[in-house]
Amino acid sequence: MSCSKSYLVNWKYEQYSTYLFLFQKVTDTELFKKLTSGNKKAFDQLFLRYYKNMCRFSLTFVHDTNDSEEVVQKFFVRLWENRKKLEDPEDIKAFLFKSVYYESMKLIRQKNTRKKYLSEYLANFKLTQEEPEDYSTITPYLNKAIQKLPERCRQIFILNKLEGLTQKEIAEYLGISIKTVENQVAIAISKLREEVKPFLHLIPATLLFIIL
């Protein structure tokens, strides 16, 4: 029995009024005990009972609807995947919201770290005397284009192009195939070229290696 992120995303609340009615008198503690025993319906009910409020709670920290939904969805996926290892919390609701708080903070730290790293890395490029003005002009566009890449694609691109890891090293580090790394780097380069195409003539030689 599996529970994927796509499964969670596709919930339609209006279709489950009867289902909710059947479980409305079941306590959180009872649902959690059933969940840890592998009861999928109990998991579904706990998800339906708290998903919207947990998203609103996360939104107060991450300030982005998509990010808040992703935080909560990932939490519920991990909750189901690790159900056999869970101990029953004294307060289920407090446990759920506390967990989402930590996940929200984790996402914020990750985003801030990526932005800080990219800004510092791009700012540290050494320019020839012929290129200082071009560099300051194109860097914001290139930085923004990198940030717009899909999360996994961006992660692999940064490891390869900015941190200098080989495709084999990245594959071992992330536990994926070399072919996947190769494809993601190619996708990133293609997207970046398209994003900075109007400014391609401004890119100094010291930055060209990123999209070549």
NUKERO-339032 format. One record per residue: x, y, z of N, C-alpha, C in turn. Coordinates in steps of 0.001 Angstrom, whole numbers, padded with zeros to 6 digits, always signed. Layout:
<sites>
XYZXYZXYZ...
</sites>
This chain:
<sites>
+000851-001195+000000+000000+000000+000000+000885+001244+000000+000686+002112-000932+001575+003263-001051+000788+004552-000976+001525+005629-000715+000893+006948-000650+001840+007939-001289+001549+008378-002496+002435+009281-003209+001970+010715-003068+002877+011639-003409+002532+013053-003347+001391+013368-004303+001414+012749-005500+000360+013017-006475-000997+012590-005936-000991+011525-005150-002244+011067-004540-002801+012146-003629-001937+012767-002840-002386+013796-001913-002870+015031-002655-002141+015409-003691-002482+016621-004431-003849+016510-005080-004248+015305-005463-005479+015117-006223-006735+014965-005372-006608+015176-004058-007798+015082-003212-008829+016122-003634-010109+015735-003657-011200+016668-003913-012161+016557-002737-012135+017550-001875-012854+017466-000612-014356+017264-000778-014925+017892-001791-016375+017828-001934-016870+016419-002220-016009+015524-002667-016420+014168-003009-016423+013237-001800-016055+013754-000619-015879+012877+000526-016779+013228+001705-017909+013873+001450-018797+014273+002540-019311+013064+003318-019717+012018+002608-020202+010807+003270-019076+010131+004035-017915+010087+003411-016744+009468+004020-016365+010186+005314-016411+011518+005287-016090+012306+006465-017108+012068+007575-018365+011949+007195-019416+011740+008184-019177+010451+008969-018723+009424+008275-018502+008132+008920-017396+008194+009968-016465+009151+009808-015319+009225+010706-015353+010432+011639-016401+011237+011564-016371+012497+012288-016323+012322+013812-016781+011173+014320-016768+010951+015759-015531+010193+016225-014663+009821+015289-013439+009118+015648-012405+010136+016115-011788+009908+017257-010822+010867+017797-009506+010805+017031-008716+011865+017177-007398+011898+016543-006530+010740+017030-006615+010459+018324-005801+009387+018900-006153+008040+018280-007441+007794+018099-007880+006539+017486-007411+006451+016037-007525+007565+015320-007082+007586+013928-005584+007326+013826-004828+007944+014725-003373+007803+014672-002953+006367+014963-003623+005740+015921-003315+004342+016234-003609+003446+015035-004725+003709+014366-005080+002925+013179-004074+003182+012059-003654+004448+011930-002686+004817+010897-001382+004045+011090-000871+004025+012322+000398+003341+012587+000286+001835+012377-000942+001339+012364-001161-000090+012106-001348-000369+010618-001285+000702+009814-001390+000528+008369-002781+000728+007806-003673+001341+008585-005039+001577+008125-005063+002807+007218-005243+002573+005928-005189+003661+004947-006345+004639+005113-007521+004136+005474-008674+005019+005641-008462+005986+006805-007801+005514+007849-007506+006383+008988-006538+007488+008571-005559+007125+007762-004622+008121+007244-005366+009152+006396-006238+008662+005516-007013+009559+004657-007813+010553+005491-008435+010051+006545-009269+010909+007376-008440+011955+008112-007291+011554+008629-006424+012498+009327-005958+013586+008362-005646+013173+007148-005235+014126+006110-006359+015115+005814-007552+014601+005585-008695+015456+005267-009056+016382+006430-008871+015899+007623-009246+016662+008809-008344+017871+009024-007061+017759+008663-006113+018817+009019-005392+019491+007854-005503+018938+006667-004691+019441+005548-004824+020947+005323-006038+021433+005184-006238+022853+004868-005686+023767+005960-005972+023439+007213-005491+024280+008314-003971+024226+008445-003398+023070+008157-001941+022953+008219-001285+023761+007108-001927+023806+005944-001408+024625+004845-001456+026109+005216-002555+026524+005824-002675+027927+006253-001611+028252+007300-001375+027317+008192-000370+027505+009239+001021+027650+008623+001361+026773+007703+002664+026834+007042+002813+028126+006236+001722+028567+005641+001740+029776+004815+002165+031004+005616+001862+031032+006903+002247+032179+007728+003762+032291+007862+004476+031217+007546+005940+031232+007642+006607+031327+006269+006127+030529+005317+006811+030471+004015+006299+031519+003036+005108+032074+003300+004544+033166+002497+004389+032821+001014+004141+031573+000737+003913+031148-000643+002978+029937-000606+001851+030045-001295+000842+028987-001247+001380+027651-001739+002099+027673-002854+002652+026426-003394+003639+025790-002426+004470+026620-001810+005446+026098-000851+004753+025505+000372+003721+026184+000855+003022+025685+002046+002350+024346+001756+001756+024222+000579+001113+022961+000209+002152+021854+000050+003293+022207-000521+004356+021214-000702+004880+020730+000649+005041+021657+001588+005513+021298+002928+004569+020286+003577+003280+020581+003536+002296+019712+004188+002173+018372+003470+002171+018406+002148+002065+017160+001383+003255+016246+001646+004453+016823+001655+005649+016018+001918+005610+015443+003331+005103+016240+004271+005013+015748+005643+004097+014531+005719+002934+014609+005075+001996+013489+005132+002537+012254+004407+003264+012471+003330+003878+011336+002636+004857+010627+003571+005708+011410+004248+006675+010814+005180+005971+010174+006373+004874+010790+006806+004110+010233+007922+003635+008824+007584+003125+008664+006369+002640+007349+005953+003797+006367+005759+004857+006837+005139+005998+005959+004863+006664+005466+006149+006635+006305+007195+007301+005952+008459+006314+005526+009544+005103+005171+009153+004031+004889+010116+004401+003802+011127+005167+002803+010699+005495+001687+011584+006508+002080+012661+007206+003197+012441+008232+003629+013387+007708+004675+014368+006477+005135+014158+005942+006238+014957+005479+005788+016334+005703+006667+017305+005144+006474+018637+003934+007387+018767+002944+006974+019529+001723+007768+019657+001985+009040+020464+001826+010219+019843+002009+011481+020577+000865+011681+021571+001122+012452+022614+000063+012740+023585-001015+013620+022960-000586+014577+022146-001519+015495+021485-001265+015417+019984-002153+014749+019260-001955+014521+017828-001915+015838+017054-002859+016723+017347-002923+017998+016630-001649+018806+016844-001176+018859+018080+000055+019590+018381+001237+018968+017640+001266+017653+017586+002335+016945+016872+002337+017304+015393+001161+017322+014775+001054+017623+013346+001520+019041+013038+001033+019999+013818+001370+021390+013540+002825+021705+013902+003323+021080+014947+004727+021278+015312+005639+020728+014219+005266+019581+013671+006055+018970+012597+006073+019860+011362+004913+020416+011021+004832+021289+009854+005604+022587+010092+005614+023056+011325+006410+024245+011651+007887+023990+011351+008398+022855+011823+009809+022534+011599+010102+022336+010111+009163+021722+009398+009351+021529+007959+009350+022872+007227+008515+023794+007671+008466+025128+007066+009773+025870+007305+010288+025783+008531+011558+026428+008853+012704+025820+008038+012634+024519+007845+013658+023829+007059+013658+024330+005620+012465+024489+005051+012355+024983+003680+012898+026403+003568+012575+027242+004540+013060+028623+004536+014582+028652+004589+015170+027829+005461+016633+027779+005566+017264+027313+004260+016653+026312+003642+017184+025796+002381+017157+026866+001299+016050+027587+001216+015929+028632+000196+016911+029763+000450+017038+030166+001700+017966+031249+002034+019407+030847+001756+019730+029593+002053+021085+029099+001808+021398+029094+000323+020437+028620-000483+020659+028587-001928+020847+029992-002489+019994+030921-002058+020092+032290-002558+021414+032926-002149+021800+032707-000889+023046+033282-000386+024240+032704-001133+024210+031387-001336+025326+030733-002011+025468+031232-003446+024346+031301-004158+024397+031740-005551+024868+033188-005660+024352+034037-004783+024735+035448-004822+026225+035611-004558+026720+034889-003539+028135+034993-003197+029009+034393-004286+028553+033269-004837+029359+032602-005856+029483+033472-007104+028354+033987-007566+028381+034807-008774+029119+036120-008540+029037+036635-007319+029713+037892-007008+031223+037725-006945+031699+036499-006766+033128+036253-006614+033853+035962-007923+033131+035994-009039+033806+035784-010313+034809+036910-010562+036007+036542-011013+037025+037534-011346+036855+037950-012809+036798+039242-013022+036563+039754-014369+037820+040368-014954+037899+040334-016255+038977+041049-016921+038598+042522-016955+039527+043377-017271+039251+044811-017277+038227+045186-018335+038083+044326-019349+037152+044645-020427+035710+044280-020084+035459+043580-018932+034140+043020-018706+033374+043496-017473+033840+044426-016680+033161+044729-015425+031718+045169-015571+031415+046001-016542+030053+046511-016680+029100+045413-017127+029545+044560-018072+028708+043473-018560+028341+042515-017435+029307+042216-016585+029078+041264-015494+027979+041754-014558+028064+043003-014149+027075+043531-013215+025696+043602-013851+025655+043672-015175+024378+043752-015877+023697+042399-015974+024463+041354-016267+023866+040048-016542+023660+039193-015298+024466+039404-014253+024394+038539-013072+022987+038403-012494+022231+039488-012302+020875+039331-011747+019976+038457-012611+020103+038570-013934+019277+037767-014830+019650+036284-014734+020939+036015-014681+021402+034637-014598+021009+034014-013261+021162+034782-012205+020792+034311-010867+019299+033990-010808+018490+034879-011346+017034+034682-011349+016656+033465-012181+017335+033281-013307+017049+032141-014181+017363+030826-013474+018451+030787-012728+018819+029578-011982+017776+029281-010912+017306+030317-010231+016308+030135-009180+014986+029593-009726+014695+029848-010994+013431+029415-011596+013446+027951-012029+014606+027317-012001+014684+025911-012391+013918+025043-011393+013360+023908-011830+012722+022972-010895+013720+022572-009808+013222+022261-008623+014086+022054-007457+015200+021036-007697+014855+019821-008147+015873+018793-008348+016825+019187-009476+016273+019766-010524+017078+020214-011660+018078+021276-011207+017605+022228-010399+018466+023298-009889+019563+022737-008983+019185+021784-008130+020148+021184-007210+021289+020508-007972+020934+019724-008977+021942+019010-009765+022804+019989-010558+022177+021009-011114+022911+022013-011889+023944+022727-011015+023538+023132-009819+024445+023839-008912+025612+022947-008504+025300+021693-008174+026360+020764-007782+027369+020569-008907+026873+020526-010140+027739+020269-011281+028475+021519-011759+027733+022573-012036+028315+023753-012662+028937+024746-011683+028380+024824-010482+028882+025811-009530+029807+025208-008477+029475+023991-008019+030319+023367-007008+031371+022445-007611+031242+022165-008905+032285+021427-009600+032282+019922-009424+031184+019341-008933+031124+017892-008788+030925+017240-010153+031506+016068-010330+031304+015337-011574+029914+014709-011560+029462+014290-012732+028149+013660-012809+028110+012369-011996+029213+011639-011980+029283+010410-011196+029181+010712-009705+029873+011747-009252+029839+012133-007840+028434+012564-007426+027769+013308-008304+026408+013762-008010+025456+012570-007927+025601+011639-008859+024746+010447-008876+024898+009657-007578+026125+009502-007110+026375+008765-005871+025844+009534-004667+026024+010845-004684+025596+011693-003571+024076+011702-003418+023358+011757-004549+021896+011842-004517+021211+010482-004644+021996+009443-004918+021415+008112-005051+020584+007946-006308+021035+008553-007400+020324+008457-008673+021304+008001-009749+020791+007728-010944+021661+007257-012020+022421+008416-012660+023561+008084-013254+024351+009098-013961+023541+009668-015123+022739+008816-015754+021908+009260-016872+020912+010322-016423+020352+010143-015226+019420+011136-014689+020125+012462-014467+021330+012398-013918+022116+013619-013702+022388+014304-015034+022808+013523-016000+023111+014050-017335+021892+014741-017940+020740+014093-017830+019507+014665-018391+019113+015957-017689+019243+015986-016356+018850+017168-015593+019771+018355-015885+021051+018092-016053+021990+019163-016402+021642+019717-017779+021328+018823-018710+020964+019250-020066+019693+020095-020048+018719+019674-019245+017467+020427-019131+017738+021811-018548+018571+021861-017506+018894+023135-016863+019561+024088-017844+020538+023584-018580+021258+024423-019540+020312+024936-020619+019433+024063-021093+018474+024458-022122+017553+025567-021621+017053+025406-020390+016150+026406-019815+016882+027728-019573+018125+027649-019100+018890+028867-018822+019206+029622-020107+019564+028893-021141+019841+029542-022426+018622+030305-022925+017459+029689-022756+016224+030324-023210+015920+031564-022375+016162+031467-021064+015867+032578-020157+016753+033795-020433+018041+033548-020681+018983+034668-020838+019254+034998-022302+018512+034371-023199+018729+034585-024635+018742+036062-025028+017806+036873-024503+017810+038297-024882+019056+039043-024398+019761+038453-023409+020924+039133-022829+022222+038387-023128+022152+037440-024064+023301+036579-024337+024540+037382-024727+024330+038467-025450+025466+039266-025905+026156+039994-024751+025487+040052-023594+026059+040748-022444+026871+039831-021532+026734+038519-021728+027386+037581-020814+028888+037568-021048+029672+037897-020023+031126+037886-020162+031654+036461-020240+032852+036313-020750+033436+034984-020935+033545+034221-019625+033739+034939-018521+033899+034277-017226+032628+033602-016743+031480+033937-017330+030217+033324-016926+029663+032366-017974+030210+032403-019168+029664+031590-020247+029709+030096-019956+030701+029648-019161+030838+028215-018913+029600+027633-018239+028828+028470-017550+027660+027984-016819+026610+027412-017761+026459+028011-018937+025400+027556-019844+025955+026918-021109+027210+026513-021078+027802+025832-022226+027917+024340-021949
</sites>
